Amino acid sequence: MNNIQTDGKTDASNPGYLKYTDGTSTVWVKATGTAPAITTTSLPGGTVGVAYSQTLAATGTTPITWSISAGSLPAGLSLNATTGVISGNPTTAGTSNFTVKATNGTGDATKALSITVAVVDAETPTIIAQPQSVTVKTGGAATLSVTASVSDGGTLSYKWYSNTTKSAGGGTVISSATGNNYSSPTTTTGTYYYYVVVTNTNNGVTGAKTATKTSAVATVTVTDGTGIENVSQATGLKAWIENGTLHVGGLTAGEKWSVYTISGTLLHQGIATGDPATLNATSLQRSVYIIKSENKTVKVAY
């Protein structure tokens, strides 16, 4: 053999021997040292857009050269043949299956591995405090509130809905209600249902930028402002305000009569000495008042 190329490469047909050839003739020389044994058994997952770096490990005589013998790494990652470091910035979600090969002057070894690359979605909000059901008299305050949080640095927004049934879905959006509090109208007696959808928006994540959470349903029950239920509006009782004086007609001498705010607070109570009975109204706020006498009630606006 002339001009033998002493490349010292191993060959699968003769494990543990180095192959020397001049192109036409071959000499096999028993190799010294220890062939590689890959000790890496698995690789951690990665995240789209987040830097990734993991070092493959093997025992055996150095130097050891690394390569991919089958399959492929996730898009955006590469293998350093000298150091065995897999690094880069993954660009596509999914699982990539591949085989790594470790080679030295004595032999080589392979290992099937995989890397799963995921995306990070906006975090779903956690509702800490749900809107609470309330019962109020007409004209009273019925404020609903929700407390929510996220830990991914996103921004929370709120959208309130009204519904005709006690259901957290299919309601009508209240366009003006965009905060974590909502004041329900209470001018009309009845039962009303509300819920809120909390949205987390995080433009810094690699996956879905928004995530939502729907609250429980809150019931607002609005009752008669006087606190007296099932009393019909009297036809024999009337009230009006004129020149700063509240007049109540339809009373008889000695008959008790009372004035309430629309939320049920007693403002005045007296006994009629004539018809009409009167009350100085200059201190009253502009509102609606309830006048009651025995089983008769009437409303007056001021």
Buried (B, 14 or more C-beta within 10 A) or exposed (E): EEEEEEEEEBBEEBEEBBBBBEEEEEEBEEBEEEBBEBEBEEBEBBBBBEEBEBEBEBBBBEEBBBBBBEEEBBBBBEBEEEEBBBBBBBEEBEEBEBEBBBBBBBBBBBBEBEBBBBBBBBBBBEBEEBBEBBEBBBBBEBEBBBEBEBEBEBEBBBBBBBBEEEEBEEBEEBEEBEEBEBEBEBEEEEEBBBBBBBBBBBEEBBBEBBBBBBBBBBBBBBBBBBBBEEEEEBEEBBBBBEEEEBBBBBBEEEBEBBBBBBBBEEBBEBEBEEEBBBBEBEEBEEEBBBBBBEEBBBBBEB
